[in-house]
Amino acid sequence: MANFNTHLSTAFIMSTTASLVVYKAGMVTSIEFFLCAIVGTIGGLLPDIDLENSIPTRIGFNIIALLVAFGAVVFWIAELSVVELLVVWASVYAMMRWGVLMLFSSLTVHRGIVHSIPFMLLLSLILVYASYYGVKNGAVFSWFLGLFLFFGTMVHLILDEMYSVNIFGLKIKKSFGTAIKFFDKNQKKSYFALYSAVVLLLMFAPPYKVFWQNLTNPITWQILKQNFMPNYLSNLLS
């Protein structure tokens, strides 16, 4: 499989390029362009969260632990003293950083259900919900965030499959076919629950019609065509 630096750099390049195209097509603002690129890059590291000692796992759980601990402090800030709030912060951080990580690691194996298309689709939909209902972002931007997260995860999975093939030696490693998975017959119940959750989220998802109209609007692609190349080069080729 590809290493951390390869996943990080490739996801960053691909996500930044894709978000730049979306921005030049007039579908997102400059700030949203930046956030889409970041989310896509994070998506490029996400499938390896099932690897206990991986860099994405350590960084990811550390960030989650900090955010949850901060949220707990904000929730209790009016009721508790400074000392009590510090205890709450430390306790919640330790529970999330090590307790939840250990539980997650014990329930998952690398390239198991976490390393699959439906699981990444589920995480992307959760992000759409969090952006639209939680942060109160617009529907179009919320769907773009979910799309870029899923795009980044696909970059990761495709890279892992590519690295499973030794082109020069014309050999295929045993890991080939384990990165991009839609189903595993050995985990039928888990995949059934996973697909059920995805369908349920899609049924009650934020409105997507405006998002789809942005993608399919001919004016959008006309704007992109005008901004895709320098004017002098466009005139030269036309």
N, C-alpha and C positions, 0 to 999 in steps of 0.2 A: 504494500500500500504506500501511497505518497506520504512524505513526512510533513511535520508541522509547518515548516517554512514554505514548502511547496503549496500546501493548502491555503495558507495565509496570503501569500503573494498572488496566486492565481485567482482566488476569490476576490481579492481587492481589485485587481486589474479588470476582471470580468464585470464585477458589480459596479465599479466606477464608470466603466465604458457604457454599460446598459443604462445607468441612472443619468449619465450625460445625454444620451440619446433621448430619454424621456423628458429631460429638462429642456433640451433644444426643440422638442416637439410641442412645448408649451403646456405639458400636462402636470408639471410640478413646479414649485417655487425653488429658489436657490437653496434655501434652508432644507426643504424637503429632498432636494437632490442629494445633499450631504448626508442626511439621515438614511436615505435609501441605500446609498453606497456603504455606509457603516453597517446597516442591518444585513445587507447581502454578504459583506465580509464575515460578519458573525455567523451567518448561515453556513459559510464555507468551513467553519470549524465545528459546527454543532453536532454532526453525526458521531464525533469521537467522544461525546460526553459519557458514553458507556464504557470508556477505557479508564479505569480507576486512576492510574498514575500519569495520564496524559496531561499536557499543558492546557488544552481547552477545558478539561474537567476541573483542574485546579483553579484556573482563572474564572471560569463560569460559576462555580459554586462559591468562590470567594466574593464575586460581585453580587450574587443572589443573597448571600448571607449578610453582606453590608446593607443592601437595600431593605431586606426584611427587618433587620435590627433597627435601622433608622426609622422604618415605618412603625415599629413597636414603640419607639421612644416618642414619636409624634403623637401616637394614639394615647399614651399615658402622660404626656408632658404637663397637662394641667393638674393632674391628681397626685403625682409623685414628686418627691424631693430630688435634688441633683444626685445624691448618693444612690437612691433607689433606681433612678433612671439609668445610671451607669451600670448597675447590677443587671437591670433588664436588658440593656444593650449587649453586655458581655454574654449573658446567658443565652439570649436568642441567637446571637452571632455564633457561639460555640455549638449550639444545637443544630443550626443550619449548616455550618461549615464542616462539621465532622459527623454529627449524628445522622443527618439526612443523607450526606454523601456516602456514609458506610451502608445505610439502608438501601440506597439507590444502587450501589455497587454490588450488594448481595443479591439484589433482585434482577440484575441484568448481566449479560455477557457481551463481550465485544462482538460486533457484527451480528447481534441478535435482533430483536424486534425494534430496538432504538435505531438501528442502522437500516431503516427501511423507508420506502416511499410513503406509505400511509402514516407512519409516525411523524415524519417531517411535515406532511400535509396538515396533520393535527396541530402541531406546534405553530405552523403558519396561520392557521385559522384562529388559534388562541390569541396570537398577536393582533390579528384584525379586530377581534372582539375587544381586546385590551385598549387598543388605540381608539376605536370608535366609541365604545361605551365607557371606558375608564378615563382616558385622557381627553375625550370629547373632540378628537380630530375629525375632519371631514371624511365622508365615505370613500371618496376617490383616493385620498392619501393613505387611509387605513388599508385599503385593498392593495395599494402599491407596496406598503410595508410588508404585508403578508406575501405578496408575490416575490419581492426581492429576497425575503428570508428563504422561501422555497427555492428560488433560483440559486442562491448560494449553496444550499444543501445539495442540489443537483450537481453543481460544479464539483463539490467534494466527492460525491458518490461516483461520478463519471471518472474523476481522476484516479480513485482507488481501483476501478475496473481497468483503466488504461495501464496502471502500474502492475496489474496482475498478468500482463502479457509481455513477455520478453521478445521484442520484435527481432532483435539481432540473432538471438539463438533460436527463434521460431518455436518458443516453448510457452506454454500456458501454466501459470502457477496454480496451486490447489485453491488459492483464495479467489480465483476467478468466478464470478457469478454470485459471490456472497455480499457484495457491496450494494448493488441495486436489487432490492427485493420488494415484491408486492405481496407475497404470501409465503408462509412456511407451514408445511403440513404437520410439522412436529409441535406447532403452537397454534392450533386451529382456534381454540377458545380465545386466546389473547388477540389474534388477528380479527376475529369476529367482533370482539368488544371494541377494538381499535377502529374498524370500519364503521361500526355503529355510531361511535362518538363523532367521527368525521361527518357522517350523513346527518346526524342530529344538529351539529354546528352549522352545516350548510343550510338546513331547513330554516333556522332562525338567524341566519347571518345578516349583517348590516346590508343595506340596499346596495346592489351591485350594478343596476342598470346605468347609472350615470358614469360609473367606472368603465363599463363596457362601451358606452357611447363615446367616451374619450378615446378609447383604443381604436375604435372602428370609424371614427369621424374622418372623412376625406380631407377636411381642412387641417386636421392634426398632422397628417402625413405630408400635406403640402407645405406646412410650416417647417417640418423636419427636412424636407427636400431642399428648401431654401437655405436652411442653416447648416446643412450637412458638410458642404465644401465651401472654400473661399469663392467669392464671386468671379474672380478672374479665371479660376480653374473650371468653374461651372460653365462659364461662357466659352472657354476653350473646347470643352467636351461637347457642348451643344451644337 
